Amino acid sequence: MQQKNYQKGFGVVEIIIVVVSIVLVGAVGWYVWGMNQKQATNAGNTAQNATPVQSPNTAIKTFGLANGKVNFTLPSGWSDSPQRSSSCPKTIESAVTCLESGSVYPNSVTKVDDRPLYSVTVSVYKHDDTTTSKQWWVNDYKGDNGATIVSGQIANASTTAINGYDTYSFELNRDDGSVTDYTIVTNSSYVTLVTSIPKQHVSSGNAVSTQDYSQYLNDTKQFIASIKFQ
């Protein structure tokens, strides 16, 4: 009789163990499910609160001359002029061959008779010798024989290369208070002359004033620094 009672008691213990195990497994499963639901909710909230990536309003625009042999990237908010010419600014050396000239300007600049008061002129010449940009300016463009095409006091001259290309840049301060910026960039085939007038002497009747467009200098430097030869 005692052995029979022992066997019945052992069966009850086993049942209790099984029930407890089922409850524990269920509790663990419920906890894991709850945590997964919480993580999914948090992930959804994070996605909703995330700042959406803004697509650019306008594509990057380029300005090219000489059939794409010389190219620039336009600053944001700038437009290239529809007027292009096969005539470049005059040089002292008649053998210098002009390929093409054109201009770019900020859309925000004031215009008179549809002409922007501030613009950047780019002229491309043929270059088939080993002269540096500074030598080209002195010997071919300006001339060192006294026949000065461009007059004024040179300031802030630099021969720092741009994108690995030989470069000569400077300011030309004129007697009337105006300032013209020059940048000459050369490679083995082309000379690119970039000019702009950030300070312009303006006469209106008896009134004389100097218009200052220095707010466009950073964009102008950015434009010049983007030059690429093909």
C-alpha positions as CSV (number, residue, x, y, z in Angstrom):
1,M,0.0,0.0,0.0
2,Q,2.8,2.4,0.8
3,Q,4.4,1.7,-2.6
4,K,1.2,2.4,-4.4
5,N,0.7,5.8,-2.6
6,Y,4.3,6.7,-3.5
7,Q,3.7,6.1,-7.2
8,K,0.5,8.2,-7.2
9,G,2.4,11.1,-5.5
10,F,5.2,11.0,-8.1
11,G,2.6,11.3,-10.9
12,V,1.2,14.5,-9.4
13,V,4.6,16.0,-9.1
14,E,5.3,15.3,-12.7
15,I,2.0,17.0,-13.7
16,I,2.8,20.0,-11.6
17,I,6.3,20.3,-13.2
18,V,4.8,20.1,-16.7
19,V,2.2,22.7,-15.9
20,V,4.8,25.1,-14.4
21,S,7.0,24.5,-17.5
22,I,4.2,25.4,-19.9
23,V,3.4,28.5,-17.9
24,L,7.0,29.6,-17.9
25,V,7.3,29.0,-21.6
26,G,4.1,30.9,-22.3
27,A,5.3,33.8,-20.1
28,V,8.7,34.0,-21.8
29,G,7.0,33.8,-25.2
30,W,4.5,36.6,-24.2
31,Y,7.4,38.8,-23.0
32,V,9.4,38.3,-26.2
33,W,6.3,39.0,-28.3
34,G,5.7,42.2,-26.3
35,M,9.3,43.4,-26.7
36,N,9.1,42.8,-30.5
37,Q,5.9,44.8,-30.7
38,K,7.5,47.7,-28.7
39,Q,10.6,47.7,-31.0
40,A,8.4,47.7,-34.1
41,T,6.4,50.6,-32.7
42,N,9.5,52.6,-31.9
43,A,11.0,51.9,-35.3
44,G,7.8,53.2,-36.9
45,N,7.9,56.4,-34.8
46,T,11.5,57.0,-35.7
47,A,10.8,56.6,-39.4
48,Q,7.9,59.0,-39.1
49,N,10.0,61.6,-37.2
50,A,13.0,61.3,-39.5
51,T,13.8,64.3,-41.7
52,P,13.1,63.4,-45.3
53,V,16.0,63.8,-47.7
54,Q,15.5,66.8,-49.9
55,S,16.1,66.4,-53.5
56,P,17.9,69.3,-55.2
57,N,15.6,71.9,-56.8
58,T,17.9,72.3,-59.8
59,A,20.5,70.2,-61.5
60,I,24.1,71.3,-61.6
61,K,24.6,73.6,-64.7
62,T,27.8,73.9,-66.7
63,F,29.1,76.5,-69.0
64,G,31.3,75.4,-71.9
65,L,33.3,77.1,-74.6
66,A,35.3,76.1,-77.7
67,N,33.0,73.1,-78.4
68,G,33.3,71.9,-74.8
69,K,37.1,72.0,-74.7
70,V,36.9,74.4,-71.7
71,N,34.1,73.9,-69.1
72,F,33.0,75.5,-65.8
73,T,30.4,74.7,-63.2
74,L,27.9,77.5,-62.7
75,P,27.2,78.7,-59.1
76,S,23.7,78.2,-57.9
77,G,21.5,81.0,-59.1
78,W,23.7,82.0,-62.0
79,S,22.8,82.0,-65.7
80,D,24.9,81.9,-68.8
81,S,24.4,84.6,-71.3
82,P,22.9,83.5,-74.7
83,Q,25.3,85.9,-76.3
84,R,28.5,84.2,-77.5
85,S,31.0,85.5,-79.9
86,S,33.9,84.4,-82.0
87,S,35.6,87.7,-81.2
88,C,37.6,87.8,-78.0
89,P,39.1,90.9,-76.2
90,K,41.9,92.4,-78.3
91,T,45.5,91.3,-77.8
92,I,48.8,93.0,-78.6
93,E,49.9,89.9,-80.6
94,S,47.9,89.5,-83.8
95,A,48.9,85.9,-84.1
96,V,46.8,84.9,-81.1
97,T,43.8,83.0,-82.2
98,C,40.4,83.6,-80.5
99,L,38.2,80.5,-80.4
100,E,35.2,81.8,-78.5
101,S,34.0,84.3,-75.9
102,G,31.0,84.3,-73.7
103,S,29.7,85.5,-70.3
104,V,27.9,84.3,-67.2
105,Y,26.1,86.4,-64.5
106,P,24.1,86.1,-61.3
107,N,20.3,86.0,-61.9
108,S,19.8,88.5,-59.1
109,V,22.1,91.2,-60.6
110,T,20.4,94.4,-61.9
111,K,20.1,94.6,-65.7
112,V,19.9,97.7,-67.9
113,D,18.5,97.1,-71.4
114,D,18.6,93.4,-70.7
115,R,22.4,93.7,-69.9
116,P,23.6,92.6,-66.5
117,L,25.6,95.2,-64.7
118,Y,27.9,92.5,-63.3
119,S,29.0,89.6,-65.3
120,V,32.0,87.3,-65.8
121,T,33.5,87.2,-69.3
122,V,35.4,84.1,-70.4
123,S,37.5,84.1,-73.6
124,V,39.3,81.1,-75.0
125,Y,42.4,81.4,-77.2
126,K,44.5,78.9,-79.0
127,H,47.7,78.0,-77.2
128,D,50.4,76.0,-79.0
129,D,53.6,77.0,-77.2
130,T,55.1,76.5,-73.7
131,T,54.6,80.0,-72.4
132,T,53.2,80.3,-68.9
133,S,50.0,82.2,-68.1
134,K,52.0,85.2,-66.8
135,Q,54.2,85.1,-69.9
136,W,51.1,85.0,-72.2
137,W,49.7,88.0,-70.4
138,V,52.9,90.0,-70.7
139,N,54.0,89.0,-74.2
140,D,50.8,88.1,-76.1
141,Y,47.9,90.0,-74.4
142,K,49.2,93.1,-72.7
143,G,52.6,93.5,-74.5
144,D,55.9,94.5,-72.9
145,N,56.9,96.9,-75.6
146,G,55.2,100.0,-74.3
147,A,52.0,99.5,-76.3
148,T,49.9,99.0,-73.2
149,I,46.4,97.8,-73.9
150,V,45.4,97.5,-70.3
151,S,46.5,100.2,-67.8
152,G,46.3,100.3,-64.1
153,Q,48.1,99.2,-60.9
154,I,48.4,95.4,-60.5
155,A,47.6,94.2,-57.0
156,N,47.3,90.8,-55.2
157,A,49.0,89.0,-58.1
158,S,49.2,85.2,-57.7
159,T,50.6,82.3,-59.7
160,T,48.8,79.6,-57.7
161,A,47.6,76.8,-59.9
162,I,44.0,76.0,-60.4
163,N,43.1,72.3,-60.7
164,G,46.7,71.7,-61.7
165,Y,46.7,74.2,-64.5
166,D,49.2,77.0,-64.8
167,T,47.4,80.2,-63.6
168,Y,48.1,83.9,-63.3
169,S,45.6,86.1,-61.5
170,F,45.5,89.7,-60.2
171,E,43.5,92.8,-59.6
172,L,43.9,95.8,-61.8
173,N,43.1,99.0,-59.9
174,R,42.4,101.9,-62.2
175,D,42.7,105.6,-61.6
176,D,38.9,106.2,-61.7
177,G,38.4,103.8,-58.7
178,S,37.2,100.8,-60.6
179,V,38.7,97.4,-60.2
180,T,39.0,94.6,-62.8
181,D,39.9,91.0,-61.8
182,Y,41.9,89.0,-64.3
183,T,42.6,85.2,-64.2
184,I,44.6,83.5,-67.0
185,V,44.6,79.7,-67.0
186,T,46.5,77.7,-69.6
187,N,47.2,74.1,-70.6
188,S,49.1,72.9,-73.6
189,S,46.3,73.7,-76.0
190,Y,44.3,76.6,-74.7
191,V,44.5,79.9,-72.9
192,T,41.4,80.9,-70.9
193,L,41.1,84.6,-69.9
194,V,38.4,85.3,-67.2
195,T,37.6,88.9,-66.4
196,S,35.1,90.6,-64.1
197,I,34.6,94.1,-62.7
198,P,33.6,94.0,-59.0
199,K,34.0,97.7,-58.7
200,Q,32.7,99.9,-61.6
201,H,33.1,103.6,-62.1
202,V,29.8,105.0,-63.1
203,S,29.1,108.6,-64.3
204,S,25.5,109.9,-64.6
205,G,25.4,113.6,-65.5
206,N,27.5,115.5,-63.0
207,A,27.2,112.6,-60.5
208,V,30.1,110.1,-60.2
209,S,29.8,106.9,-58.2
210,T,31.4,103.5,-57.9
211,Q,29.2,100.5,-58.0
212,D,30.4,97.7,-55.8
213,Y,29.6,94.1,-56.7
214,S,31.9,92.4,-54.2
215,Q,29.0,90.3,-52.9
216,Y,29.5,88.1,-56.0
217,L,33.3,87.6,-55.6
218,N,33.0,84.3,-53.7
219,D,30.7,82.8,-56.4
220,T,33.0,84.2,-59.1
221,K,36.0,82.5,-57.5
222,Q,34.0,79.3,-57.2
223,F,33.2,79.5,-60.9
224,I,36.8,80.0,-61.9
225,A,38.0,77.2,-59.6
226,S,35.8,74.8,-61.4
227,I,37.6,75.1,-64.8
228,K,38.3,71.9,-66.6
229,F,40.0,71.4,-70.0
230,Q,39.0,68.5,-72.2
